[in-house]
Amino acid sequence: MVNFDLNPTERAAINQEVFQSLETFFENTKYFSVAGQLNIEEVQAYAQQYDLKESVDPMTVIATAIEGLKKYAVHSPHPKYFGLFNPRASFLSTIADYITAVFNPQIASWSNAAYAVEIEQFLINEFGQKFGYPTNAIDGTFCTGGAESNLTAMLCALNECFPNFGVEGIRGIPKKPIIYCSGESHHSIAKAAKVTGLGVNSVVTIPVDADLRMDILLLKQQIKADIQAGHHPFMVVGTAGTTGAGAIDDLTEIGKISKAHQLWFHVDAAYGGAVTISSEYKKWIKGVETSDSITLDIHKWFSVPMGTSIFLTNNKHILHQTFGISTNYMPKDGDKEKITDPYIHSIQWSRRFNGLKLYLPLAVFGWKGYAEIIQHQINLGNALRAGLIKNGWIIQNDSKLPIVCFSHPDLETATDGVAKIVNKVVQSGKAWLSVYPIHGQPTIRACITNFASTLEDIEGLIELLEAYRIAH
Ligand SMILES: *Cc1c(COP(=O)(O)O)cnc(C)c1O
């Protein structure tokens, strides 16, 4: 039989080579092309190069995998990646991922992985307090991403507002259930409506105001109209940091409206929620404490590898009501008052210990360290705005978060002027950004999403944009 573990000498050699190879990438990320030119046939051939019949030397296969990841991907760890919220993963968070893989704790149940479950519970309590939930009311679960956290929120809302939902499902709901979110909210809300069986028509999109925030007056009118039409509004989603332009809804007002109409108020703070750890900037998301639940992605502004998000709620019984189930084969744990079994508290069953990716860097650097990282990125966002304005660019979004959407009068006359410049930047491999429409007009979107980005990177981006603008 093959030796699946290899032997100690082989393991030592592989550990050394892999760490050396990764160190080279860590140290020299900025010299890589941010994005490659992708040829579909070439990538497919590269992915299919082993016929899986003969055995191959492990170092050869590992080197192939590392090379493929270097060559055929957009490098979000690159300091000139100004794209979506994909971060550079901090070194300690990558080490956490490796440690987790080796121990492979099964954190479905407390008794199987007590320490791991308690770490996640500890982090949930800490974040719940940061967001202003009462200490004794905090509950939550780790999820794989904002999409799963938002889906968890929708399921909790359904179970809270329709107590028989777990038994009868949507067939037990007499009136048409309605969810509200803004036209700028993330499409995982619509997806959650599909997955829950409600269907996308249950999601009513409220138009945004000039600053891309949910129009509160229109929300109130829509709720009245829906109730009059015999529907049953049950949930509203406010966004704290929209994916496109970083807008933050008026959470205080939405909170009040939710109370008045008994709606479950969920705040999708996947990205922007990170400011809750900053004593200076947490006021930007004021009102979040009036919510029933919150989505906070850890694999965005907290700079850890993919697969990590937190769902928080101040409703102690709802996760159990929503996900509880009883089995004969799972371990029976003792004191239900003191401990939580994640499998009856969340969508997942077998689950990965994703909390360690957050715990290691947070324990090492503390909230203070993370606050510095956030401050640094906010500073760079401000520097980018100032530098663009100096060169005649116009900022089209009103956000204090480091997401800058901009255009230039010169580009307005040209067809696809914005898209052409973005394509040129991306194809150059020197930086990465995207196009986002603001009130129907295309703009260039640059987000500082990497703690390793520097002022020189911002200056480099502006130079690049200027060069392509002048040449266009
Ligand atoms: C990224 C994002 C999501 C989706 O989160 P994933 O982690 O990609 O699943 C949801 N809402 C907002 C506001 C986001 O920015």
The ligand as an SDF file (V2000), in Angstrom:
LIG
                    3D

 15 15  0  0  0  0  0  0  0  0999 V2000
  -18.9280   40.1640   -0.5480 C   0  0  0  0  0  0  0  0  0  0  0  0
  -20.2800   40.5070   -0.0970 C   0  0  0  0  0  0  0  0  0  0  0  0
  -21.2430   39.5110    0.1030 C   0  0  0  0  0  0  0  0  0  0  0  0
  -20.9980   38.0860   -0.2670 C   0  0  0  0  0  0  0  0  0  0  0  0
  -20.0530   37.5290    0.5830 O   0  0  0  0  0  0  0  0  0  0  0  0
  -19.1800   36.2640    0.1730 P   0  0  0  0  0  0  0  0  0  0  0  0
  -18.1900   36.2290    1.2760 O   0  0  0  0  0  0  0  0  0  0  0  0
  -18.5910   36.5620   -1.1700 O   0  0  0  0  0  0  0  0  0  0  0  0
  -20.0770   35.0960    0.1520 O   0  0  0  0  0  0  0  0  0  0  0  0
  -22.4690   39.8860    0.6250 C   0  0  0  0  0  0  0  0  0  0  0  0
  -22.7400   41.1660    0.8970 N   0  0  0  0  0  0  0  0  0  0  0  0
  -21.8520   42.1570    0.7060 C   0  0  0  0  0  0  0  0  0  0  0  0
  -22.2200   43.5670    1.0310 C   0  0  0  0  0  0  0  0  0  0  0  0
  -20.5970   41.8570    0.1860 C   0  0  0  0  0  0  0  0  0  0  0  0
  -19.7060   42.8350   -0.0310 O   0  0  0  0  0  0  0  0  0  0  0  0
  1  2  1  0
  2  3  1  0
  2 14  2  0
  3  4  1  0
  3 10  2  0
  4  5  1  0
  5  6  1  0
  6  7  2  0
  6  8  1  0
  6  9  1  0
 10 11  1  0
 11 12  2  0
 12 13  1  0
 12 14  1  0
 14 15  1  0
M  END
$$$$
